[in-house]
Amino acid sequence: GVLVVHSREDQDPMDALNRGYYVTTVLALAGFAAAVYYMLQGRWWLLGCGVMGMLTSFLFVRITEYYTETRYRPVQSISTASLTGPATNIISGLAVGMETAAMPVVVISAALLLSYYFGVRGLADANITDYAKGIYGTAIATMGMLSSAAYILAMDTFGPITDNAGGIIEMSEQP
């Protein structure tokens, strides 16, 4: 995915980073499909477990972007609250901070339940308990979620770089 990250001067750098993330996710999906076909005898419900993990990772990236980018409501509301003083800034920041936990809980809960179900369905013919089948499904979902972790870590290094660049621009009084 890193190989497709490049942008023009007039392009938002996040577009290039997101393109690399999408390529990484598609390559991981292809790898999972091949592994399920060759190693798990084509039990496609188990591919669903991996897809649930990848979807969870994708949603986490989007949720994080929503709560940290300046173009979305949470950051803008904290910024607006800063204009009236430190007390409203603290209250607004605390409210947004408490709000940020809601969507990840929903996403994780749905991913756990669905990957457990997919694991039970995918291993229906196996001679083990349904509990073990479901846990195996959640383990596959965990691997799906971690399949793009290296790229996400590389993408996260972009934040400090832009913070430092912004600070240098401000200190040098550039437009």
Secondary structure, 3 states (H helix, E strand, C coil): CHHHCCCCCCCCHHHHHHHHHHHHHHHHHHHHHHHHHHHCCCCHHHHHHHHHHHHHHHHHHHHHHHHHCCCCHHHHHHHHHHCCCHHHHHHHHHHHHHHCCHHHHHHHHHHHHHHHHHHHHHCCCCCCCHHHHHHHHHHHHHHHHHCCHHHHHHHHCHHHHHHHHHHHHHHCCCC
